[in-house]
């Protein structure tokens, strides 16, 4: 693994960890001051993991992790050396 590949791998790992620390959270909001009146709707926000009072949207988080993993793998593959290691040292 060359230097560019290692850099891509570590950036990918850092992004995945950051996504785990600040996950998507579903919140229910109301347009009224009083409960039961007005319109309620759900939003997805990103919150610090220790500050989440409502549930983490695991499906969104998993999709994000898969996309970052695919991009990271593609970059690692794109930056691979074409020559074998024996020929590089000469």
NORRADA-V228197 format. One record per residue. N is the residue number from 0. RES is the residue in one letter. PSI is psi in radians with two decimals (none if undefined). OMEGA is omega in radians with two decimals (NA if undefined). Layout:
<<N/RES/PSI/OMEGA> <N/RES/PSI/OMEGA>>
This chain:
<<0/X/2.18/-3.12> <1/X/-3.12/-3.04> <2/X/-0.71/-3.14> <3/X/-0.69/3.12> <4/X/-0.76/3.11> <5/X/-0.69/3.11> <6/X/-0.80/3.12> <7/X/-0.72/3.14> <8/X/-0.80/-3.10> <9/X/-0.61/3.07> <10/X/-0.73/3.09> <11/X/-0.75/3.11> <12/X/-0.74/-3.14> <13/X/-0.69/3.14> <14/X/-0.72/3.13> <15/X/-0.72/3.10> <16/X/-0.74/3.11> <17/X/-0.70/3.10> <18/X/-0.57/3.10> <19/X/-0.54/3.14> <20/X/-0.56/3.13> <21/X/1.33/-3.07> <22/X/2.87/3.04> <23/X/2.36/-3.09> <24/X/2.37/3.11> <25/X/2.23/3.12> <26/X/2.53/3.08> <27/X/2.24/-3.13> <28/X/2.71/3.13> <29/X/2.57/3.10> <30/X/-0.03/-3.10> <31/X/2.70/3.08> <32/X/-0.63/-3.09> <33/X/2.48/3.12> <34/X/2.50/3.08> <35/X/-0.21/3.12> <36/X/2.68/3.13> <37/X/-2.99/-3.06> <38/X/2.37/3.07> <39/X/2.54/3.09> <40/X/2.76/-3.10> <41/X/2.41/3.09> <42/X/2.76/3.06> <43/X/2.18/3.13> <44/X/2.90/3.06> <45/X/2.16/-3.10> <46/X/2.70/3.02> <47/X/2.45/-2.98> <48/X/-0.60/-3.14> <49/X/-0.15/-3.12> <50/X/0.11/-3.09> <51/X/2.12/3.09> <52/X/-0.37/3.11> <53/X/3.13/-2.97> <54/X/2.52/3.04> <55/X/2.41/3.11> <56/X/1.60/-3.01> <57/X/-0.65/-3.11> <58/X/-0.73/3.09> <59/X/-0.73/-3.13> <60/X/-0.73/3.12> <61/X/-0.68/3.09> <62/X/-0.73/3.10> <63/X/-0.79/3.14> <64/X/-0.71/3.14> <65/X/-0.76/-3.14> <66/X/-0.79/3.12> <67/X/-0.68/3.11> <68/X/-0.73/3.13> <69/X/-0.77/3.12> <70/X/-0.75/3.13> <71/X/-0.78/3.10> <72/X/-0.70/3.09> <73/X/-0.71/3.10> <74/X/-0.70/3.09> <75/X/-0.73/3.11> <76/X/-0.69/-3.12> <77/X/-0.54/-3.11> <78/X/0.20/-3.14> <79/X/2.65/3.10> <80/X/2.45/3.13> <81/X/-0.46/-3.09> <82/X/2.53/3.01> <83/X/2.79/-3.10> <84/X/-0.55/-3.12> <85/X/-0.66/-3.11> <86/X/-0.43/-3.12> <87/X/-0.57/-3.05> <88/X/-0.36/-3.09> <89/X/none/NA>>
